[in-house]
Amino acid sequence: MNRSLLTVLLSVIGGVAAVTAAVTAFLIFKEKQRRDEEELEHYLDSSIQ
Protein backbone atom coordinates (compact mmCIF):
# COMPACT_ATOMS: atom_id res chain seq x y z
CA MET A 1 0.00 0.00 0.00
CA ASN A 2 2.72 2.46 0.95
CA ARG A 3 4.75 1.57 -2.15
CA SER A 4 1.82 2.19 -4.51
CA LEU A 5 1.17 5.57 -2.89
CA LEU A 6 4.80 6.52 -3.45
CA THR A 7 4.57 5.40 -7.08
CA VAL A 8 1.46 7.49 -7.66
CA LEU A 9 3.03 10.51 -5.95
CA LEU A 10 6.19 10.26 -8.04
CA SER A 11 4.12 9.83 -11.19
CA VAL A 12 2.10 12.94 -10.42
CA ILE A 13 5.24 14.95 -9.67
CA GLY A 14 6.83 13.71 -12.90
CA GLY A 15 3.72 14.63 -14.88
CA VAL A 16 3.61 18.12 -13.41
CA ALA A 17 7.32 18.57 -14.17
CA ALA A 18 6.78 17.45 -17.77
CA VAL A 19 3.86 19.82 -18.28
CA THR A 20 5.81 22.69 -16.71
CA ALA A 21 8.79 22.02 -18.98
CA ALA A 22 6.55 21.93 -22.05
CA VAL A 23 4.83 25.21 -21.15
CA THR A 24 8.17 26.88 -20.42
CA ALA A 25 9.62 25.72 -23.74
CA PHE A 26 6.53 27.01 -25.58
CA LEU A 27 6.75 30.42 -23.89
CA ILE A 28 10.47 30.73 -24.63
CA PHE A 29 9.82 29.80 -28.27
CA LYS A 30 7.02 32.37 -28.62
CA GLU A 31 9.16 35.10 -26.99
CA LYS A 32 12.06 34.38 -29.35
CA GLN A 33 9.71 34.41 -32.32
CA ARG A 34 8.30 37.78 -31.22
CA ARG A 35 11.80 39.23 -30.79
CA ASP A 36 12.88 37.94 -34.22
CA GLU A 37 9.83 39.56 -35.83
CA GLU A 38 10.59 42.86 -34.10
CA GLU A 39 14.20 42.75 -35.27
CA LEU A 40 13.10 41.98 -38.84
CA GLU A 41 10.59 44.83 -38.76
CA HIS A 42 13.27 47.22 -37.47
CA TYR A 43 15.70 46.03 -40.16
CA LEU A 44 13.11 46.51 -42.90
CA ASP A 45 12.16 49.95 -41.61
CA SER A 46 15.83 50.97 -41.48
CA SER A 47 16.57 49.67 -44.96
CA ILE A 48 13.70 51.64 -46.51
CA GLN A 49 15.00 54.99 -45.27
N, C-alpha and C positions, 0 to 999 in steps of 0.2 A: 504494500500500500504506500509506504513512504517513498519507495523507489519510483513508482509510477507518478506520484505527485511531483517529484523532482524532475522527471522526464518532461512532464507537461509544462512545468515552470520554465525549464530551459528552452523548450520549444517555443513558448510564447515570447520569451526574451529574444531568442534568435529571430523570430518573425518580425518583432518590432524593430530590431536592429536592421534587418533587411529592408523593411519599408522605409525607415529613416534614411538609410543610405541611398535608396532609389530616389526619394524626394529631393535629397540634397544634391545628387548628381543632376537631376532635372533642373533644379533652380540655378545651379552653376552654369549649365549649358545654356539656359535661356538668358542669363545675365551676359554671358560671353557673346551670344548672338546679338543681343541688343547693343552691346559696346561696338561690335564689328560693324553693325549697320550705321551707328552714329559716326564712326571713323570714316566709313565709305561716303556718307552724306557730306561730311566736312571736306573730304578730299575732292569730291565732285564739285562742291560749291567753290572751293579754292581754285580749281582748275578752270572754271568758267570765267573767273574774273581776270 
